[in-house]
């Protein structure tokens, strides 16, 4: 028997915002009935661009229902850019905590939110549920979901990955794959923790940044008809310009912070700040 907080039980017994938004501006669907948990999140934006309404339909345990309810309460009134900053830990904290074995329910909420935002960015086009290589066929968990859970929650073991994503919780055949992903992502995170050497020349820094843009960032932007150009580097300030569809996207701030800046900090230096066309750093925008 799981030990749930009073707030978890309250949101389970009396979930907020259950239902359907017929004319939703954004829809995110994650999970599947075959793995025991599924969530459909719908958002309606007001004239000011803020989330005026959020509703959900879910299939799952008490933690899944409570996490979905908590998520909708957390994001109402926020812009999509602000909502994108809500983490799975924020959901768990709002509920007073979740059993570690049930943290995957909060991750499912975060994944549904990101899927809904991506759905809005694509003008309502369906977002593929399998957005990368399928690692755990039993639970329908992709490599991208596992990577994100490791990075955002600093996971260290396969058991923790299972608690947060359900990957590896079926036949266990994917455990070697999970171990390999853990090893790779942990190494990348450790490298990102190192600062840029003091003797790194401006040319070397530009080269590292350009390589990261070409390898880690530009391919993803081009899939949506966008692109990015490196304009200048001023110390730790990286000045860029978004091109194509990215330049007109209402979520460009999210792209700059959660994609461009995050990747440059991961692969080049954690001290870098990204600025678009000489404006304020994206963390201050």
LUMLUMZA-133614 format. One record per residue (C-alpha): residue in one letter; x negated, y negated, z; residue number from 1. Coordinates in nm, 2 decimals. Layout:
residues N
<node residu="A" u="X" v="Y" w="Z" num="NUM"/>
...
//
This chain:
residues 285
<node residu="X" u="0.00" v="0.00" w="0.00" num="1"/>
<node residu="X" u="-0.15" v="-0.33" w="-0.10" num="2"/>
<node residu="X" u="-0.17" v="-0.61" w="0.15" num="3"/>
<node residu="X" u="-0.01" v="-0.92" w="-0.01" num="4"/>
<node residu="X" u="0.01" v="-1.27" w="0.13" num="5"/>
<node residu="X" u="0.34" v="-1.42" w="0.22" num="6"/>
<node residu="X" u="0.31" v="-1.65" w="-0.08" num="7"/>
<node residu="X" u="0.26" v="-1.36" w="-0.31" num="8"/>
<node residu="X" u="0.57" v="-1.19" w="-0.18" num="9"/>
<node residu="X" u="0.77" v="-1.52" w="-0.21" num="10"/>
<node residu="X" u="0.67" v="-1.56" w="-0.57" num="11"/>
<node residu="X" u="0.74" v="-1.20" w="-0.64" num="12"/>
<node residu="X" u="1.09" v="-1.20" w="-0.48" num="13"/>
<node residu="X" u="1.18" v="-1.55" w="-0.61" num="14"/>
<node residu="X" u="0.97" v="-1.61" w="-0.92" num="15"/>
<node residu="X" u="0.97" v="-1.96" w="-1.06" num="16"/>
<node residu="X" u="1.03" v="-2.04" w="-1.42" num="17"/>
<node residu="X" u="1.14" v="-1.70" w="-1.55" num="18"/>
<node residu="X" u="1.31" v="-1.72" w="-1.89" num="19"/>
<node residu="X" u="1.27" v="-1.82" w="-2.25" num="20"/>
<node residu="X" u="1.21" v="-2.16" w="-2.41" num="21"/>
<node residu="X" u="1.37" v="-2.12" w="-2.75" num="22"/>
<node residu="X" u="1.20" v="-2.41" w="-2.91" num="23"/>
<node residu="X" u="0.86" v="-2.37" w="-2.74" num="24"/>
<node residu="X" u="0.57" v="-2.57" w="-2.87" num="25"/>
<node residu="X" u="0.32" v="-2.30" w="-2.76" num="26"/>
<node residu="X" u="0.35" v="-1.93" w="-2.70" num="27"/>
<node residu="X" u="0.08" v="-1.69" w="-2.56" num="28"/>
<node residu="X" u="0.12" v="-1.31" w="-2.54" num="29"/>
<node residu="X" u="-0.12" v="-1.08" w="-2.37" num="30"/>
<node residu="X" u="-0.13" v="-0.73" w="-2.24" num="31"/>
<node residu="X" u="0.09" v="-0.44" w="-2.35" num="32"/>
<node residu="X" u="0.35" v="-0.21" w="-2.20" num="33"/>
<node residu="X" u="0.13" v="0.09" w="-2.27" num="34"/>
<node residu="X" u="-0.13" v="-0.04" w="-2.02" num="35"/>
<node residu="X" u="0.13" v="-0.14" w="-1.76" num="36"/>
<node residu="X" u="0.11" v="-0.52" w="-1.77" num="37"/>
<node residu="X" u="0.24" v="-0.76" w="-2.03" num="38"/>
<node residu="X" u="0.30" v="-1.14" w="-2.02" num="39"/>
<node residu="X" u="0.46" v="-1.39" w="-2.25" num="40"/>
<node residu="X" u="0.41" v="-1.75" w="-2.16" num="41"/>
<node residu="X" u="0.60" v="-2.04" w="-2.33" num="42"/>
<node residu="X" u="0.53" v="-2.41" w="-2.31" num="43"/>
<node residu="X" u="0.73" v="-2.72" w="-2.40" num="44"/>
<node residu="X" u="0.55" v="-3.05" w="-2.43" num="45"/>
<node residu="X" u="0.70" v="-3.38" w="-2.35" num="46"/>
<node residu="X" u="0.66" v="-3.71" w="-2.55" num="47"/>
<node residu="X" u="0.36" v="-3.79" w="-2.34" num="48"/>
<node residu="X" u="0.18" v="-3.47" w="-2.44" num="49"/>
<node residu="X" u="0.22" v="-3.32" w="-2.10" num="50"/>
<node residu="X" u="0.37" v="-2.98" w="-2.02" num="51"/>
<node residu="X" u="0.73" v="-3.06" w="-1.95" num="52"/>
<node residu="X" u="0.84" v="-2.70" w="-1.91" num="53"/>
<node residu="X" u="0.67" v="-2.36" w="-1.88" num="54"/>
<node residu="X" u="0.85" v="-2.03" w="-1.87" num="55"/>
<node residu="X" u="0.74" v="-1.67" w="-1.87" num="56"/>
<node residu="X" u="0.85" v="-1.31" w="-1.92" num="57"/>
<node residu="X" u="0.64" v="-1.04" w="-1.76" num="58"/>
<node residu="X" u="0.63" v="-0.67" w="-1.71" num="59"/>
<node residu="X" u="0.41" v="-0.55" w="-1.43" num="60"/>
<node residu="X" u="0.36" v="-0.52" w="-1.06" num="61"/>
<node residu="X" u="0.43" v="-0.77" w="-0.78" num="62"/>
<node residu="X" u="0.09" v="-0.94" w="-0.84" num="63"/>
<node residu="X" u="0.16" v="-0.98" w="-1.21" num="64"/>
<node residu="X" u="0.50" v="-1.14" w="-1.15" num="65"/>
<node residu="X" u="0.36" v="-1.37" w="-0.87" num="66"/>
<node residu="X" u="0.06" v="-1.47" w="-1.07" num="67"/>
<node residu="X" u="0.28" v="-1.56" w="-1.37" num="68"/>
<node residu="X" u="0.51" v="-1.76" w="-1.15" num="69"/>
<node residu="X" u="0.21" v="-1.94" w="-0.98" num="70"/>
<node residu="X" u="0.06" v="-2.02" w="-1.32" num="71"/>
<node residu="X" u="0.37" v="-2.20" w="-1.45" num="72"/>
<node residu="X" u="0.38" v="-2.41" w="-1.13" num="73"/>
<node residu="X" u="0.02" v="-2.50" w="-1.16" num="74"/>
<node residu="X" u="0.03" v="-2.62" w="-1.52" num="75"/>
<node residu="X" u="0.36" v="-2.81" w="-1.53" num="76"/>
<node residu="X" u="0.29" v="-3.18" w="-1.57" num="77"/>
<node residu="X" u="-0.06" v="-3.13" w="-1.70" num="78"/>
<node residu="X" u="-0.19" v="-3.20" w="-2.05" num="79"/>
<node residu="X" u="-0.31" v="-2.90" w="-2.24" num="80"/>
<node residu="X" u="-0.66" v="-3.02" w="-2.18" num="81"/>
<node residu="X" u="-0.60" v="-3.03" w="-1.81" num="82"/>
<node residu="X" u="-0.42" v="-2.69" w="-1.81" num="83"/>
<node residu="X" u="-0.71" v="-2.53" w="-1.99" num="84"/>
<node residu="X" u="-0.92" v="-2.60" w="-1.68" num="85"/>
<node residu="X" u="-0.70" v="-2.38" w="-1.46" num="86"/>
<node residu="X" u="-0.89" v="-2.06" w="-1.38" num="87"/>
<node residu="X" u="-0.78" v="-1.72" w="-1.27" num="88"/>
<node residu="X" u="-0.93" v="-1.80" w="-0.93" num="89"/>
<node residu="X" u="-0.71" v="-2.11" w="-0.91" num="90"/>
<node residu="X" u="-0.41" v="-1.88" w="-0.96" num="91"/>
<node residu="X" u="-0.53" v="-1.64" w="-0.69" num="92"/>
<node residu="X" u="-0.61" v="-1.93" w="-0.45" num="93"/>
<node residu="X" u="-0.26" v="-2.08" w="-0.51" num="94"/>
<node residu="X" u="-0.11" v="-1.75" w="-0.39" num="95"/>
<node residu="X" u="-0.34" v="-1.74" w="-0.08" num="96"/>
<node residu="X" u="-0.55" v="-1.46" w="-0.24" num="97"/>
<node residu="X" u="-0.49" v="-1.14" w="-0.42" num="98"/>
<node residu="X" u="-0.62" v="-0.79" w="-0.34" num="99"/>
<node residu="X" u="-0.94" v="-0.74" w="-0.54" num="100"/>
<node residu="X" u="-0.79" v="-0.45" w="-0.73" num="101"/>
<node residu="X" u="-0.51" v="-0.68" w="-0.85" num="102"/>
<node residu="X" u="-0.73" v="-0.97" w="-0.97" num="103"/>
<node residu="X" u="-0.66" v="-0.86" w="-1.33" num="104"/>
<node residu="X" u="-0.31" v="-1.01" w="-1.29" num="105"/>
<node residu="X" u="-0.46" v="-1.36" w="-1.24" num="106"/>
<node residu="X" u="-0.69" v="-1.30" w="-1.54" num="107"/>
<node residu="X" u="-0.39" v="-1.20" w="-1.75" num="108"/>
<node residu="X" u="-0.23" v="-1.53" w="-1.66" num="109"/>
<node residu="X" u="-0.54" v="-1.73" w="-1.76" num="110"/>
<node residu="X" u="-0.56" v="-1.53" w="-2.09" num="111"/>
<node residu="X" u="-0.20" v="-1.60" w="-2.17" num="112"/>
<node residu="X" u="-0.26" v="-1.97" w="-2.11" num="113"/>
<node residu="X" u="-0.56" v="-1.98" w="-2.34" num="114"/>
<node residu="X" u="-0.36" v="-1.78" w="-2.60" num="115"/>
<node residu="X" u="-0.08" v="-2.04" w="-2.58" num="116"/>
<node residu="X" u="-0.32" v="-2.33" w="-2.62" num="117"/>
<node residu="X" u="-0.47" v="-2.16" w="-2.92" num="118"/>
<node residu="X" u="-0.13" v="-2.10" w="-3.06" num="119"/>
<node residu="X" u="-0.05" v="-2.47" w="-3.04" num="120"/>
<node residu="X" u="-0.39" v="-2.56" w="-3.20" num="121"/>
<node residu="X" u="-0.30" v="-2.33" w="-3.49" num="122"/>
<node residu="X" u="0.04" v="-2.50" w="-3.54" num="123"/>
<node residu="X" u="0.24" v="-2.22" w="-3.40" num="124"/>
<node residu="X" u="0.07" v="-1.94" w="-3.60" num="125"/>
<node residu="X" u="0.05" v="-1.61" w="-3.42" num="126"/>
<node residu="X" u="-0.27" v="-1.55" w="-3.23" num="127"/>
<node residu="X" u="-0.41" v="-1.20" w="-3.27" num="128"/>
<node residu="X" u="-0.39" v="-1.01" w="-2.94" num="129"/>
<node residu="X" u="-0.71" v="-0.83" w="-3.02" num="130"/>
<node residu="X" u="-0.94" v="-1.13" w="-3.07" num="131"/>
<node residu="X" u="-1.26" v="-0.92" w="-3.07" num="132"/>
<node residu="X" u="-1.39" v="-0.56" w="-3.06" num="133"/>
<node residu="X" u="-1.16" v="-0.33" w="-2.86" num="134"/>
<node residu="X" u="-1.37" v="-0.18" w="-2.57" num="135"/>
<node residu="X" u="-1.11" v="-0.01" w="-2.35" num="136"/>
<node residu="X" u="-0.85" v="0.17" w="-2.57" num="137"/>
<node residu="X" u="-0.66" v="0.30" w="-2.27" num="138"/>
<node residu="X" u="-0.59" v="-0.05" w="-2.13" num="139"/>
<node residu="X" u="-0.62" v="-0.25" w="-2.46" num="140"/>
<node residu="X" u="-0.90" v="-0.47" w="-2.33" num="141"/>
<node residu="X" u="-1.13" v="-0.65" w="-2.58" num="142"/>
<node residu="X" u="-1.50" v="-0.74" w="-2.54" num="143"/>
<node residu="X" u="-1.41" v="-1.11" w="-2.53" num="144"/>
<node residu="X" u="-1.18" v="-1.06" w="-2.23" num="145"/>
<node residu="X" u="-1.45" v="-0.87" w="-2.05" num="146"/>
<node residu="X" u="-1.72" v="-1.13" w="-2.13" num="147"/>
<node residu="X" u="-1.50" v="-1.42" w="-2.01" num="148"/>
<node residu="X" u="-1.41" v="-1.24" w="-1.68" num="149"/>
<node residu="X" u="-1.78" v="-1.17" w="-1.61" num="150"/>
<node residu="X" u="-1.88" v="-1.53" w="-1.68" num="151"/>
<node residu="X" u="-1.60" v="-1.70" w="-1.50" num="152"/>
<node residu="X" u="-1.60" v="-1.47" w="-1.19" num="153"/>
<node residu="X" u="-1.97" v="-1.38" w="-1.18" num="154"/>
<node residu="X" u="-1.90" v="-1.01" w="-1.19" num="155"/>
<node residu="X" u="-2.19" v="-0.77" w="-1.12" num="156"/>
<node residu="X" u="-2.05" v="-0.42" w="-1.14" num="157"/>
<node residu="X" u="-1.83" v="-0.20" w="-1.36" num="158"/>
<node residu="X" u="-1.59" v="-0.16" w="-1.06" num="159"/>
<node residu="X" u="-1.55" v="-0.54" w="-1.04" num="160"/>
<node residu="X" u="-1.49" v="-0.55" w="-1.42" num="161"/>
<node residu="X" u="-1.21" v="-0.29" w="-1.38" num="162"/>
<node residu="X" u="-1.05" v="-0.49" w="-1.09" num="163"/>
<node residu="X" u="-1.05" v="-0.81" w="-1.30" num="164"/>
<node residu="X" u="-0.96" v="-0.67" w="-1.64" num="165"/>
<node residu="X" u="-0.84" v="-0.30" w="-1.60" num="166"/>
<node residu="X" u="-1.11" v="-0.20" w="-1.85" num="167"/>
<node residu="X" u="-1.25" v="0.14" w="-1.75" num="168"/>
<node residu="X" u="-0.95" v="0.22" w="-1.54" num="169"/>
<node residu="X" u="-0.83" v="0.50" w="-1.78" num="170"/>
<node residu="X" u="-1.03" v="0.78" w="-1.91" num="171"/>
<node residu="X" u="-1.36" v="0.61" w="-1.83" num="172"/>
<node residu="X" u="-1.50" v="0.67" w="-2.18" num="173"/>
<node residu="X" u="-1.57" v="0.29" w="-2.22" num="174"/>
<node residu="X" u="-1.78" v="0.26" w="-1.90" num="175"/>
<node residu="X" u="-2.12" v="0.28" w="-2.09" num="176"/>
<node residu="X" u="-1.99" v="0.00" w="-2.32" num="177"/>
<node residu="X" u="-1.89" v="-0.21" w="-2.01" num="178"/>
<node residu="X" u="-2.23" v="-0.15" w="-1.85" num="179"/>
<node residu="X" u="-2.40" v="-0.27" w="-2.17" num="180"/>
<node residu="X" u="-2.18" v="-0.59" w="-2.18" num="181"/>
<node residu="X" u="-2.25" v="-0.65" w="-1.82" num="182"/>
<node residu="X" u="-2.63" v="-0.62" w="-1.87" num="183"/>
<node residu="X" u="-2.62" v="-0.85" w="-2.18" num="184"/>
<node residu="X" u="-2.39" v="-1.12" w="-2.03" num="185"/>
<node residu="X" u="-2.58" v="-1.12" w="-1.70" num="186"/>
<node residu="X" u="-2.91" v="-1.17" w="-1.88" num="187"/>
<node residu="X" u="-2.76" v="-1.46" w="-2.08" num="188"/>
<node residu="X" u="-2.63" v="-1.62" w="-1.76" num="189"/>
<node residu="X" u="-2.97" v="-1.58" w="-1.59" num="190"/>
<node residu="X" u="-3.14" v="-1.74" w="-1.89" num="191"/>
<node residu="X" u="-2.89" v="-2.03" w="-1.88" num="192"/>
<node residu="X" u="-2.98" v="-2.09" w="-1.52" num="193"/>
<node residu="X" u="-3.33" v="-2.20" w="-1.61" num="194"/>
<node residu="X" u="-3.39" v="-2.56" w="-1.69" num="195"/>
<node residu="X" u="-3.55" v="-2.69" w="-2.01" num="196"/>
<node residu="X" u="-3.93" v="-2.68" w="-1.95" num="197"/>
<node residu="X" u="-4.08" v="-3.02" w="-1.89" num="198"/>
<node residu="X" u="-4.33" v="-2.97" w="-2.18" num="199"/>
<node residu="X" u="-4.05" v="-2.90" w="-2.43" num="200"/>
<node residu="X" u="-4.09" v="-3.15" w="-2.71" num="201"/>
<node residu="X" u="-3.80" v="-3.34" w="-2.86" num="202"/>
<node residu="X" u="-3.84" v="-3.14" w="-3.18" num="203"/>
<node residu="X" u="-3.83" v="-2.81" w="-2.99" num="204"/>
<node residu="X" u="-3.52" v="-2.92" w="-2.80" num="205"/>
<node residu="X" u="-3.35" v="-3.02" w="-3.13" num="206"/>
<node residu="X" u="-3.44" v="-2.69" w="-3.28" num="207"/>
<node residu="X" u="-3.29" v="-2.49" w="-2.99" num="208"/>
<node residu="X" u="-2.97" v="-2.70" w="-3.00" num="209"/>
<node residu="X" u="-2.94" v="-2.67" w="-3.37" num="210"/>
<node residu="X" u="-2.99" v="-2.29" w="-3.36" num="211"/>
<node residu="X" u="-2.72" v="-2.26" w="-3.09" num="212"/>
<node residu="X" u="-2.48" v="-2.47" w="-3.29" num="213"/>
<node residu="X" u="-2.54" v="-2.25" w="-3.60" num="214"/>
<node residu="X" u="-2.53" v="-1.92" w="-3.42" num="215"/>
<node residu="X" u="-2.27" v="-1.96" w="-3.14" num="216"/>
<node residu="X" u="-2.05" v="-2.25" w="-3.22" num="217"/>
<node residu="X" u="-2.02" v="-2.34" w="-3.59" num="218"/>
<node residu="X" u="-1.88" v="-1.99" w="-3.70" num="219"/>
<node residu="X" u="-1.59" v="-2.02" w="-3.46" num="220"/>
<node residu="X" u="-1.50" v="-2.37" w="-3.56" num="221"/>
<node residu="X" u="-1.51" v="-2.29" w="-3.93" num="222"/>
<node residu="X" u="-1.26" v="-2.01" w="-3.88" num="223"/>
<node residu="X" u="-1.01" v="-2.28" w="-3.80" num="224"/>
<node residu="X" u="-1.12" v="-2.51" w="-4.08" num="225"/>
<node residu="X" u="-1.34" v="-2.73" w="-3.86" num="226"/>
<node residu="X" u="-1.71" v="-2.79" w="-3.82" num="227"/>
<node residu="X" u="-1.96" v="-2.99" w="-3.61" num="228"/>
<node residu="X" u="-2.26" v="-3.21" w="-3.69" num="229"/>
<node residu="X" u="-2.55" v="-3.29" w="-3.46" num="230"/>
<node residu="X" u="-2.60" v="-3.67" w="-3.47" num="231"/>
<node residu="X" u="-2.86" v="-3.74" w="-3.21" num="232"/>
<node residu="X" u="-3.02" v="-3.63" w="-2.88" num="233"/>
<node residu="X" u="-3.09" v="-3.89" w="-2.61" num="234"/>
<node residu="X" u="-3.26" v="-3.71" w="-2.32" num="235"/>
<node residu="X" u="-3.00" v="-3.46" w="-2.20" num="236"/>
<node residu="X" u="-2.72" v="-3.63" w="-2.39" num="237"/>
<node residu="X" u="-2.63" v="-3.44" w="-2.71" num="238"/>
<node residu="X" u="-2.43" v="-3.66" w="-2.95" num="239"/>
<node residu="X" u="-2.22" v="-3.47" w="-3.20" num="240"/>
<node residu="X" u="-1.93" v="-3.53" w="-3.44" num="241"/>
<node residu="X" u="-1.65" v="-3.29" w="-3.50" num="242"/>
<node residu="X" u="-1.55" v="-3.24" w="-3.87" num="243"/>
<node residu="X" u="-1.26" v="-3.10" w="-4.06" num="244"/>
<node residu="X" u="-0.95" v="-2.99" w="-3.86" num="245"/>
<node residu="X" u="-1.14" v="-3.02" w="-3.54" num="246"/>
<node residu="X" u="-1.17" v="-3.40" w="-3.58" num="247"/>
<node residu="X" u="-0.79" v="-3.44" w="-3.58" num="248"/>
<node residu="X" u="-0.71" v="-3.18" w="-3.32" num="249"/>
<node residu="X" u="-0.54" v="-3.30" w="-3.00" num="250"/>
<node residu="X" u="-0.75" v="-3.05" w="-2.80" num="251"/>
<node residu="X" u="-1.09" v="-3.17" w="-2.93" num="252"/>
<node residu="X" u="-1.19" v="-3.26" w="-2.57" num="253"/>
<node residu="X" u="-1.13" v="-2.90" w="-2.47" num="254"/>
<node residu="X" u="-1.34" v="-2.78" w="-2.77" num="255"/>
<node residu="X" u="-1.63" v="-3.01" w="-2.68" num="256"/>
<node residu="X" u="-1.64" v="-2.91" w="-2.32" num="257"/>
<node residu="X" u="-1.53" v="-2.55" w="-2.31" num="258"/>
<node residu="X" u="-1.70" v="-2.44" w="-2.63" num="259"/>
<node residu="X" u="-1.98" v="-2.68" w="-2.74" num="260"/>
<node residu="X" u="-2.11" v="-2.80" w="-2.41" num="261"/>
<node residu="X" u="-2.06" v="-2.46" w="-2.24" num="262"/>
<node residu="X" u="-2.26" v="-2.28" w="-2.51" num="263"/>
<node residu="X" u="-2.54" v="-2.54" w="-2.52" num="264"/>
<node residu="X" u="-2.57" v="-2.52" w="-2.14" num="265"/>
<node residu="X" u="-2.58" v="-2.14" w="-2.16" num="266"/>
<node residu="X" u="-2.84" v="-2.11" w="-2.43" num="267"/>
<node residu="X" u="-3.04" v="-2.43" w="-2.41" num="268"/>
<node residu="X" u="-3.02" v="-2.61" w="-2.07" num="269"/>
<node residu="X" u="-2.76" v="-2.64" w="-1.79" num="270"/>
<node residu="X" u="-2.84" v="-3.01" w="-1.77" num="271"/>
<node residu="X" u="-2.71" v="-3.10" w="-2.12" num="272"/>
<node residu="X" u="-2.40" v="-3.32" w="-2.17" num="273"/>
<node residu="X" u="-2.21" v="-3.34" w="-2.49" num="274"/>
<node residu="X" u="-2.09" v="-3.68" w="-2.63" num="275"/>
<node residu="X" u="-1.87" v="-3.73" w="-2.94" num="276"/>
<node residu="X" u="-1.98" v="-4.01" w="-3.16" num="277"/>
<node residu="X" u="-2.15" v="-4.20" w="-2.88" num="278"/>
<node residu="X" u="-1.84" v="-4.20" w="-2.65" num="279"/>
<node residu="X" u="-1.83" v="-4.09" w="-2.29" num="280"/>
<node residu="X" u="-1.95" v="-3.75" w="-2.19" num="281"/>
<node residu="X" u="-1.67" v="-3.50" w="-2.23" num="282"/>
<node residu="X" u="-1.66" v="-3.42" w="-1.86" num="283"/>
<node residu="X" u="-1.56" v="-3.79" w="-1.80" num="284"/>
<node residu="X" u="-1.31" v="-3.81" w="-2.09" num="285"/>
//
